[in-house]
């Protein structure tokens, strides 16, 4: 480690986690965040820490499903017609990745990351960060017994890889309602996955940021990066306020990562796939997250509130809020939950950093060894942020990330 700081660009979940593990390894660290910590997609998600679901988004059958729902404004995956031509190359690469062979390779690549999720969260908890996480597991719910059986088999396969506990048996009727009385009549069958955790992402971000500041990390908010220059002996990061010199730059800017790297002549196919959520006050306590798999919605309890999150929207704007997407989540969840969804709040939107093959970019930038990328975590940012921080710290400090980064290489 040089005496010059590591400059972490991005103060979301991934950037803050990288900063924390880098500082833990003894480095001086500066974090540059364009807004406030936890901006972007970090705070309004479902709060799921789910190694059991750590798999590439492009999967066999997904293209067929997407094409079948192409004309539906309330589809779980929505591409604005005016934006589709501009993301044609991304969609072609997505389709090429949605094969059985590519899915299996992506699943194998994710394996070491998923296996490290629990240990990374435990290390943070030992330092007092994220201790409010709960571990009662998830309830997977389906409208048909066949759907529940198929998903249980997929989760059981993940359990065989050692990344999660063995799922419980598929149950229905009174046995299902005994697991969660807040279910509605559309819930026909489901199963419990014990051991999985969930956390309030906003509180988790606050914990991380407070720990960094207390440990001497220079956390600068309202500081947008306008350029990165890399040299043999260090980096220069230009911002809207000043210039920051450092030993290494870690670009963890989520959906804004391509813009940061453009000055280096690096093009990354990361697009903003917006996720939406809203909260309601349930009539009775909900005991654990409810994963409505076919509806592509997760409902998570937080201190008397119930957050429903889902959907992926590509429209070329990272921040624009479209109420129709909230309506889509409501329609998808109706009947599965005994909850008055008309009491919902205004809702939230956040730009998930999506990649065409569903894998994040982790590693050094070719030709610029002092620039490291940690971005493109798709819908798994909360799950993989701490283990990503561990990997980045190992790469920067010891030149040993601890896992094979070839599948996640920049320029793949």
C-alpha positions as CSV (number, residue, x, y, z in Angstrom):
1,X,0.0,0.0,0.0
2,X,1.2,3.5,-0.9
3,X,0.9,6.3,1.6
4,X,-1.4,8.0,-1.0
5,X,-5.0,7.2,-0.5
6,X,-7.2,4.8,-2.4
7,X,-9.9,6.9,-4.0
8,X,-13.3,5.1,-4.0
9,X,-15.7,6.7,-6.5
10,X,-19.2,6.0,-5.4
11,X,-20.9,6.0,-2.0
12,X,-23.5,3.4,-2.5
13,X,-23.5,0.0,-0.9
14,X,-20.7,-1.4,-3.0
15,X,-18.5,1.7,-2.7
16,X,-18.9,2.0,1.0
17,X,-18.2,-1.7,1.5
18,X,-15.0,-1.4,-0.6
19,X,-14.0,1.6,1.5
20,X,-14.6,-0.3,4.7
21,X,-12.6,-3.3,3.8
22,X,-9.8,-1.2,2.4
23,X,-9.6,0.8,5.6
24,X,-9.7,-2.4,7.6
25,X,-6.7,-3.6,5.6
26,X,-4.8,-0.5,6.7
27,X,-5.2,1.8,3.7
28,X,-5.9,5.5,3.7
29,X,-9.2,6.0,1.9
30,X,-11.2,8.8,0.3
31,X,-14.8,8.3,-0.8
32,X,-16.3,10.6,-3.5
33,X,-20.1,10.5,-3.7
34,X,-22.1,12.7,-6.1
35,X,-25.0,13.0,-3.7
36,X,-25.5,11.5,-0.3
37,X,-24.3,8.0,0.9
38,X,-26.7,5.3,-0.3
39,X,-27.9,7.2,-3.4
40,X,-28.8,5.3,-6.6
41,X,-30.3,1.9,-6.0
42,X,-28.9,1.3,-2.5
43,X,-31.7,2.3,0.0
44,X,-35.1,1.5,-1.5
45,X,-34.6,-2.2,-2.4
46,X,-36.2,-5.2,-0.7
47,X,-33.3,-5.7,1.7
48,X,-32.7,-9.3,0.8
49,X,-29.3,-10.8,1.5
50,X,-29.8,-13.8,-0.7
51,X,-26.9,-16.0,-1.7
52,X,-29.6,-18.6,-2.6
53,X,-30.6,-16.3,-5.5
54,X,-27.1,-15.4,-6.7
55,X,-27.4,-16.3,-10.3
56,X,-27.2,-14.4,-13.7
57,X,-30.4,-12.6,-14.7
58,X,-30.3,-13.9,-18.3
59,X,-31.6,-17.4,-18.0
60,X,-33.1,-20.0,-20.4
61,X,-36.7,-19.1,-21.3
62,X,-36.3,-15.5,-20.2
63,X,-36.2,-14.1,-23.7
64,X,-39.4,-16.0,-24.6
65,X,-41.1,-14.6,-21.6
66,X,-39.9,-11.1,-22.3
67,X,-41.1,-11.3,-25.9
68,X,-44.5,-12.6,-24.8
69,X,-44.9,-9.6,-22.5
70,X,-43.3,-7.0,-24.8
71,X,-46.5,-5.1,-25.4
72,X,-47.5,-5.0,-21.7
73,X,-46.7,-1.8,-19.8
74,X,-47.0,-3.7,-16.6
75,X,-44.6,-6.5,-17.4
76,X,-42.0,-7.2,-14.8
77,X,-39.3,-6.5,-17.4
78,X,-40.2,-3.3,-19.3
79,X,-38.2,-1.7,-22.1
80,X,-39.6,1.7,-23.2
81,X,-40.3,1.5,-27.0
82,X,-38.5,4.7,-27.6
83,X,-35.4,3.4,-25.8
84,X,-35.3,-0.1,-27.3
85,X,-33.3,0.9,-30.5
86,X,-30.6,2.6,-28.4
87,X,-30.1,-0.5,-26.3
88,X,-30.2,-3.0,-29.2
89,X,-26.6,-4.1,-28.7
90,X,-27.2,-4.7,-25.0
91,X,-30.3,-6.7,-25.8
92,X,-28.5,-8.9,-28.3
93,X,-25.8,-9.7,-25.8
94,X,-28.5,-10.3,-23.2
95,X,-30.2,-12.8,-25.5
96,X,-26.8,-14.5,-26.3
97,X,-26.3,-15.0,-22.5
98,X,-29.7,-16.5,-21.9
99,X,-28.7,-20.0,-22.9
100,X,-28.3,-23.0,-20.7
101,X,-24.6,-23.2,-21.2
102,X,-24.0,-19.5,-20.5
103,X,-26.3,-19.6,-17.5
104,X,-24.4,-22.6,-16.0
105,X,-21.0,-20.8,-16.5
106,X,-22.4,-17.7,-14.9
107,X,-23.7,-19.7,-12.0
108,X,-20.3,-21.3,-11.5
109,X,-18.6,-17.9,-11.6
110,X,-21.0,-16.6,-8.9
111,X,-20.4,-19.6,-6.7
112,X,-17.3,-18.3,-4.8
113,X,-18.9,-14.9,-4.3
114,X,-22.1,-16.4,-3.0
115,X,-20.1,-18.7,-0.7
116,X,-18.5,-15.6,0.9
117,X,-21.6,-13.6,1.5
118,X,-22.3,-14.8,5.1
119,X,-18.7,-14.4,6.3
120,X,-18.4,-10.9,4.9
121,X,-21.7,-9.8,6.7
122,X,-20.5,-11.5,9.9
123,X,-17.3,-9.5,9.8
124,X,-19.2,-6.3,9.5
125,X,-21.6,-7.3,12.3
126,X,-18.7,-8.1,14.6
127,X,-17.7,-4.4,14.1
128,X,-21.2,-3.3,15.0
129,X,-22.4,-2.7,11.4
130,X,-25.7,-4.2,10.2
131,X,-26.4,-5.9,13.5
132,X,-30.2,-5.3,13.0
133,X,-30.2,-7.9,10.2
134,X,-32.7,-10.7,10.8
135,X,-32.3,-14.4,9.9
136,X,-35.8,-16.0,10.0
137,X,-35.5,-17.0,6.3
138,X,-37.8,-16.4,3.3
139,X,-41.1,-17.8,2.3
140,X,-41.4,-18.6,-1.4
141,X,-45.0,-18.5,-2.6
142,X,-46.6,-19.6,-5.8
143,X,-50.0,-19.7,-7.4
144,X,-49.5,-23.4,-8.4
145,X,-48.0,-26.3,-6.7
146,X,-45.9,-27.0,-9.8
147,X,-44.3,-23.6,-9.7
148,X,-43.3,-24.1,-6.0
149,X,-41.9,-27.5,-6.7
150,X,-39.8,-26.2,-9.6
151,X,-38.4,-23.3,-7.6
152,X,-37.7,-25.5,-4.6
153,X,-35.6,-27.7,-6.8
154,X,-33.6,-24.7,-8.0
155,X,-33.0,-23.5,-4.4
156,X,-32.1,-27.1,-3.4
157,X,-29.4,-27.0,-6.1
158,X,-28.0,-23.8,-4.6
159,X,-28.0,-25.5,-1.2
160,X,-26.0,-28.4,-2.6
161,X,-23.3,-25.8,-3.6
162,X,-23.1,-24.8,0.0
163,X,-24.4,-21.2,-0.3
164,X,-27.6,-21.6,1.6
165,X,-29.6,-24.0,3.8
166,X,-31.8,-26.8,2.5
167,X,-35.3,-25.5,1.7
168,X,-38.3,-27.0,3.5
169,X,-40.9,-29.1,1.9
170,X,-43.6,-27.6,-0.4
171,X,-46.8,-27.1,1.5
172,X,-50.2,-25.6,0.8
173,X,-53.5,-24.7,2.5
174,X,-53.5,-24.4,6.3
175,X,-49.8,-25.5,6.5
176,X,-48.8,-22.6,4.2
177,X,-51.0,-20.1,6.1
178,X,-49.4,-21.3,9.4
179,X,-46.1,-20.1,8.1
180,X,-47.5,-16.7,7.2
181,X,-51.0,-15.7,8.1
182,X,-50.7,-12.5,6.0
183,X,-51.0,-14.5,2.7
184,X,-54.0,-14.0,0.4
185,X,-56.2,-16.5,-1.5
186,X,-53.9,-16.5,-4.6
187,X,-51.2,-18.2,-2.5
188,X,-51.6,-21.9,-3.3
189,X,-48.2,-23.4,-2.4
190,X,-44.9,-22.5,-1.1
191,X,-41.9,-23.4,1.0
192,X,-39.7,-21.9,3.7
193,X,-36.0,-21.3,3.1
194,X,-34.5,-21.0,6.6
195,X,-31.4,-19.0,7.4
196,X,-31.5,-16.3,4.8
197,X,-31.1,-12.8,6.1
198,X,-32.7,-9.5,5.4
199,X,-31.8,-6.0,6.5
200,X,-33.0,-2.4,6.3
201,X,-30.7,-1.1,3.5
202,X,-31.0,2.5,4.7
203,X,-29.9,1.7,8.2
204,X,-27.1,-0.5,6.8
205,X,-25.8,2.4,4.7
206,X,-26.0,4.7,7.7
207,X,-24.0,2.1,9.7
208,X,-21.3,1.8,7.1
209,X,-21.0,5.6,6.5
210,X,-20.8,6.3,10.3
211,X,-18.1,3.6,10.8
212,X,-16.0,5.0,7.9
213,X,-16.1,8.5,9.3
214,X,-15.3,7.3,12.8
215,X,-12.3,5.4,11.4
216,X,-10.8,8.4,9.7
217,X,-12.1,7.8,6.1
218,X,-12.5,11.0,4.2
219,X,-16.1,10.7,3.0
220,X,-17.0,13.6,0.6
221,X,-20.6,14.0,-0.4
222,X,-22.0,16.3,-3.1
223,X,-18.8,15.7,-5.0
224,X,-19.3,14.5,-8.6
225,X,-16.3,12.9,-10.4
226,X,-15.7,14.5,-13.8
227,X,-12.7,12.5,-14.9
228,X,-10.0,9.9,-14.0
229,X,-6.4,10.0,-15.2
230,X,-4.2,7.0,-14.5
231,X,-0.4,7.0,-14.4
232,X,2.3,4.5,-13.5
233,X,2.6,5.9,-10.0
234,X,-0.9,6.9,-9.2
235,X,-4.2,8.4,-10.3
236,X,-5.7,11.9,-10.5
237,X,-9.5,12.1,-10.0
238,X,-11.1,15.4,-11.1
239,X,-14.3,16.4,-9.4
240,X,-16.7,19.3,-9.4
241,X,-14.9,20.7,-6.4
242,X,-11.2,19.9,-6.8
243,X,-8.7,17.2,-7.8
244,X,-7.9,14.2,-5.6
245,X,-4.6,12.4,-6.0
246,X,-4.3,8.8,-5.0
247,X,-2.5,5.5,-5.3
248,X,-5.5,3.6,-6.8
249,X,-9.0,4.5,-8.0
250,X,-11.8,2.1,-7.3
251,X,-14.8,2.9,-9.5
252,X,-17.9,1.7,-7.8
253,X,-20.4,4.2,-9.2
254,X,-23.2,1.9,-10.0
255,X,-25.2,2.9,-13.1
256,X,-22.9,6.0,-13.5
257,X,-19.7,3.9,-13.8
258,X,-19.6,4.1,-17.7
259,X,-19.6,7.9,-17.5
260,X,-16.7,7.9,-15.0
261,X,-14.6,5.5,-17.1
262,X,-15.3,7.2,-20.4
263,X,-12.4,9.6,-20.0
264,X,-10.1,6.6,-19.9
265,X,-11.5,5.4,-23.2
266,X,-13.2,2.5,-21.4
267,X,-16.7,1.5,-22.5
268,X,-18.7,-0.7,-20.2
269,X,-22.2,-1.9,-21.2
270,X,-23.8,-1.0,-17.9
271,X,-27.3,0.4,-18.2
272,X,-29.7,1.6,-15.6
273,X,-32.5,-1.0,-15.1
274,X,-34.7,0.8,-12.7
275,X,-36.3,-0.9,-9.7
276,X,-39.3,0.4,-7.8
277,X,-40.7,-0.1,-4.3
278,X,-43.4,1.2,-2.0
279,X,-44.5,0.6,1.6
280,X,-47.7,-0.1,3.3
281,X,-48.8,-0.7,6.9
282,X,-50.0,-4.3,7.1
283,X,-53.0,-5.2,9.3
284,X,-50.9,-7.7,11.3
285,X,-47.2,-8.4,11.6
286,X,-45.5,-10.1,8.7
287,X,-43.0,-12.6,10.0
288,X,-40.4,-12.8,7.2
289,X,-39.9,-11.7,3.5
290,X,-42.3,-13.2,1.1
291,X,-40.9,-13.9,-2.3
292,X,-43.7,-13.9,-5.0
293,X,-41.6,-15.6,-7.6
294,X,-43.9,-15.7,-10.6
295,X,-45.0,-12.1,-9.9
296,X,-41.3,-11.0,-9.6
297,X,-42.1,-9.2,-6.3
298,X,-40.6,-9.4,-2.8
299,X,-42.5,-8.2,0.3
300,X,-40.2,-7.5,3.2
301,X,-41.2,-6.4,6.8
302,X,-39.4,-3.5,8.3
303,X,-40.4,-2.3,11.8
304,X,-44.2,-2.4,11.3
305,X,-43.9,-1.5,7.6
306,X,-44.1,-3.8,4.6
307,X,-42.0,-2.9,1.6
308,X,-42.9,-4.4,-1.8
309,X,-40.2,-4.2,-4.4
310,X,-39.8,-5.4,-8.0
311,X,-39.8,-4.7,-11.7
312,X,-37.0,-3.8,-14.1
313,X,-37.4,-0.8,-16.3
314,X,-35.1,0.4,-19.1
315,X,-36.0,3.8,-20.4
316,X,-32.7,5.7,-20.6
317,X,-33.3,7.8,-17.5
318,X,-31.7,6.8,-14.2
319,X,-34.0,8.9,-12.0
320,X,-37.4,9.4,-13.7
321,X,-40.2,8.0,-11.6
322,X,-43.2,6.4,-13.5
323,X,-46.2,5.7,-11.2
324,X,-47.3,3.0,-13.7
325,X,-44.5,0.8,-12.5
326,X,-45.8,1.0,-8.9
327,X,-49.2,0.0,-10.3
328,X,-47.6,-3.0,-12.0
329,X,-46.2,-4.2,-8.7
330,X,-49.6,-3.7,-7.0
331,X,-51.4,-5.8,-9.7
332,X,-48.7,-8.5,-9.6
333,X,-49.0,-8.8,-5.8
334,X,-52.8,-8.5,-5.5
335,X,-54.4,-11.6,-4.1
336,X,-51.1,-13.0,-2.7
337,X,-51.2,-10.8,0.4
338,X,-53.9,-10.0,2.9
339,X,-52.8,-6.4,2.9
340,X,-54.6,-3.2,1.9
341,X,-52.3,-2.0,-1.0
342,X,-54.4,1.2,-1.4
343,X,-52.7,2.6,1.7
344,X,-49.3,2.6,0.0
345,X,-46.9,5.5,0.0
346,X,-45.7,7.4,-3.0
347,X,-43.0,4.9,-3.8
348,X,-39.3,4.9,-4.7
349,X,-37.2,4.3,-7.8
350,X,-33.5,3.5,-8.1
351,X,-31.2,2.7,-11.0
352,X,-29.8,-0.8,-10.8
353,X,-26.5,-1.2,-12.7
354,X,-27.4,-3.9,-15.2
355,X,-25.0,-5.9,-17.4
356,X,-25.9,-7.9,-20.5
357,X,-24.6,-11.2,-19.1
358,X,-25.8,-10.7,-15.6
359,X,-22.3,-10.7,-14.1
360,X,-20.7,-7.7,-12.4
361,X,-17.4,-6.1,-13.5
362,X,-14.7,-6.8,-10.9
363,X,-11.0,-6.2,-11.5
364,X,-8.4,-3.9,-12.9
365,X,-9.0,-1.9,-16.1
366,X,-6.8,-3.3,-18.9
367,X,-3.9,-0.9,-19.6
368,X,-4.7,1.0,-16.4
369,X,-3.6,-1.2,-13.5
370,X,-4.2,1.5,-10.9
371,X,-7.9,1.7,-11.8
372,X,-10.2,-1.0,-10.4
373,X,-13.8,-1.5,-11.2
374,X,-16.5,-2.9,-8.9
375,X,-19.8,-2.3,-10.5
376,X,-22.6,-3.9,-12.4
377,X,-24.1,-6.0,-9.7
378,X,-27.5,-6.0,-11.4
379,X,-30.1,-6.9,-8.7
380,X,-27.6,-8.4,-6.3
381,X,-25.9,-5.2,-5.0
382,X,-27.0,-5.6,-1.3
383,X,-26.2,-9.3,-1.3
384,X,-22.7,-9.0,-2.8
385,X,-21.6,-5.6,-1.6
386,X,-19.6,-6.7,1.5
387,X,-18.0,-9.7,-0.3
388,X,-17.1,-7.4,-3.2
389,X,-15.5,-5.1,-0.7
390,X,-13.4,-8.0,0.6
391,X,-12.4,-8.9,-2.9
392,X,-11.4,-5.4,-3.9
393,X,-9.4,-4.9,-0.7
394,X,-7.5,-8.2,-1.4
395,X,-6.8,-7.1,-4.9
396,X,-5.6,-3.6,-4.1
397,X,-3.6,-4.5,-0.9
398,X,-2.1,-7.9,-1.6
399,X,-2.8,-8.4,-5.4
400,X,-4.9,-11.4,-4.3
401,X,-8.6,-11.1,-4.6
402,X,-9.1,-14.6,-3.2
403,X,-11.4,-15.6,-6.1
404,X,-11.0,-16.1,-9.9
405,X,-11.9,-12.7,-11.4
406,X,-11.6,-13.9,-15.0
407,X,-15.4,-14.3,-15.5
408,X,-15.9,-10.7,-14.2
409,X,-13.1,-9.1,-16.2
410,X,-13.4,-5.6,-17.6
411,X,-13.4,-5.9,-21.4
412,X,-14.8,-9.5,-21.5
